[in-house]
Amino acid sequence: MTQNLKNDIQNEADIKLLVDTFYDKVNQSILLSPIFNDFAGVNWESHLPTMYRFWNGILFGEGGYKGNPFEKHIPLPIDATHFENWLSLFKETVDDFFEGNKSEEAKQRASIIAYTFQSKLEYLNGKKK
């Protein structure tokens, strides 16, 4: 029987580690960094705490996130390739640090978010043509 060497996502500190590391990877991505930094002009000082609240809410029902995350993505020039890269980096980051039920839930929720956002954007962009 193999012993787990990694802990599961358990608390706000774990979410902060996940979010900070994930967005470090996003900022190094040739594909995603220009979208976040040049096109969207993300203010990281306010965005990161928002993402802590967002993921805390998704995984633990806490955090006080209020907002419509999809709305902010509508004007962005993103497609399936961007969502695939985003999801790959997210899952990689989870797997780098964590394993367990919450970790699997985080990856599943991220997959649902990516699929939903991509589908909605494709629908909206198709209607604009």
C-alpha positions, 0 to 999 in steps of 0.5 A: 500500500502506497502512502500519500506524500501530498496533503489534500487542499484543506484550508485558505492557506492551501488555496492561496498556494494553489492560486499564487502558483497557478497565476505565476505559471499563467504569467509565464505562459506565452499564450495566456500572459498577454491576455491577462496582462496586456489585453485585460490589464489585470491588477494582480493585487486585487485579482489574487485575493478575489481568486482566493475568495472564489476558490474558497467559495467553490471548495469550502462554501466560504470566502465571500466571493460575489461577482459574475466571473464569466462577464469579465471574459466576454471581451477577451480574444480567447478560444479553445486553445486558451482554455486548454492551456489554462486548464492544463496549468491549473491541473498541473498546479494542483497535482504539483502540491496536492492529492485527495478528494478536494484536489480532485474536486478542484480539478473537476470544477476547473474543467467545468468552468473552462468548458462552460466559459468556452461554450458560452463564448463560442455561442456569443461569438457565433451570434455576432457573426 
